[in-house]
């Protein structure tokens, strides 16, 4: 094997990667796996072929998978018998699922529907393109139910894989969709900025629709110019009106007020339903900018059909305006299953309370209370029930832990983590836990904790259904760094733990797609700014991946932004993710209930982040102190404000 590695094209790079593994951690054969991965990355087919033979390593399936995957990617090179043999030997594994998906894509592209139909039922979690290939296979085999089942794709599918286009075309050709369905899909695709897919739908419209395909590009690239050049008779055809509406919606994406003014000059040229549609579009964009006009504009939209995100912002605009009747109307107008989510049921209950329907409100609150999420905790508090930890599961037994240790998938996961192949390791771990009972999940969580894989331990513990161990679900590693620093900065330790859990799941080497690093996910520029602010000498980016310095910098930053934001943990949590300037700008002109502020944060990521951090803090408070703090009290009231100077430095993550 040493000779093979020396002669491999990727040998030098593989040797460099090998140096990153600590000798004490390395096991015999690790260097072969690393070399094979490098050969796969660089397309070294000869190297891959040499490494693919089993050599007694727990990761032996990986070089073989990489070799077969490389062959499948080259039309006509894969040997079906070898592929089927691998799938048989690795049956039930993550790699078998992954290779089977690649093989099915190859079969689908070649329209080999007989082979596809034989293999597809063995997929456990097919992705959308494979689902569409499956519909194609059934259509080719004369299954009369295939198109009827595929009908749901028309309304649900926004990102349209190539494999799905023939299915959508068949729905049109067979008359299962048409007329208004085509126009509504065209609108949704343009709203979602999927212009290529929108052009495909436009091409399926009747010849007399009046819609010019080239105009879709024009209105998307320069909507204002397109509107300025509208012919006087644009409204004679449905296509002319639709293009004008789409151009107005495109203007609203950049400037809702400008879109509203332009619409006012054209509104008599549209039908009532068309006016409602564009007012809904303008209101949606305005609501995401927290414009006070958004609520009135949503009212003007009346009963226009709305997608889920638009419907959610209709509720948020009513909350921001303090209109409880409007909140109720907006929630009740939502479709299922969105309307039944705890978020909107909570606000429906609050709206009913405000309208004096206390019994109806209580029934809703009782239905959603008793869980660990942001709104279930708030629902419990509305009922006078503070959060309490569930009964702790009985301890994991030695034989249960041994069963986990012997799991082939988890053994592969450990080896992958050892070789710093974290993505593959996480997938192996997660796949190995599917369909497992609570006892296996709890044992896996304990095993992950023992191995220092805190993110995987949490992943396992979160999936229990009846038996729970919140000491595993809400781990507290690095206590020697977290709690002293929290106390030194005057911060609640539960809040710090809650933030770290959301930021990194306690993974010191975590790195986000934008470059944030370490336990508290600090951007290098923020770390440098903090070092200067704290008069620290010798700062290097390496500080961010060391738990001691990362937590010191992160808790210092939490205290700095807390001091600059009314000592309000809600605002500081938002600022930690999105920057203090944004947290200030998201205030309202009047005092705002903290839960309303949280729900109306314009960034999806930050809104979700803040809810989870503060819910985490409640649970960590219960674990640390034996009594959970009140989430509603923590949220409090956000003082009026908005805009203003930002003197608290950059955000840890987004800014």
Beta strands, then each sheet from edge to edge (+ up, - down):
strand 1: 592-593
strand 2: 637-638
sheet 1: 1+ 2-
end
